[in-house]
Amino acid sequence: MLVATLRFSAAVALAAALAACAPQQSANVLAGNQAMTASTVQFGTVTASRNVQLQGGQGGQAAGAILGGLAGAALGQEVGAGTGQVIATGVGATAGAAAGLQAGKAAGTRQSIEWTVRLENGGSIAVVQGDPVFAIGQRVQVITGGGQTRLAPA
């Protein structure tokens, strides 16, 4: 039973570590490779906003299913002996994988905001970014570089 508990604890710790790797949706958090690089700055005015839900990639779901399956199989190994143990391991692995898949989906989903900005050149863009929060009509900087666009107060 101790081995199963340790396996389950390791699976939970790994799932938590994967969830912590989710990318930030903040203009105040930049990737290290963005240091000392040039970005283009335009100015515009926030014209609209709406709440959006971001879903993580398939990697979190797959990791959740794998970790859940392993944890379920480990717990199933602790039940009975012989054929009963084999069946319990299979059922545990299946149930664990299903639960892990759902946990992976939930861990990879978060709320953010889509901002619509009218640029000074007359064009409009939409940027998904969680913070900072802007008011409709607020003047903002639109910073583009390294394949990413972020908004900052003007």
C-alpha positions, 0 to 999 in steps of 0.5 A: 500500500505504501508503494501505491501511495508513493506512486499516486503522490508522485503523479499528483506532484507531476500534474501540479508541476505541469499546470504551473507551466501554463503560459501567463496572459499578462503584458507584465510577464515577458519571455527571457528571449524578449530582453534586449530585442526591438518591438514595434509600438503603435498607439490606439484606443480600446473600443471593446472588450469581452471575456474569453476562455482559454483552453490549453493544448492537448499536452495537458490532457494527454499528461493528465490521462497518462498520469491518472492511468498510472495512478489508477493502475498502481492503486488497482495492483493493491487489490486482491490477487491473481485474476482479481488483481489483474481486473482491478488493475485494468479498471483502476487504469481506465478510471484513472485515465478518465479522471486524469483526462478531465483534470487535465482539461480543467487545469488547462482552462482559464479566463482572459479578456479579448481587447479590441483596439482602434489603431491611430492608422484607422485599422483595428486589432484584437488582443487576448490578454488578462492584465492589465485591465483597461477602460473602454476609450482608454489610450494604449500602446500596442507592442508587437515583437517576437511573434506576440502582441501585447497592450500597455497603458499609453 
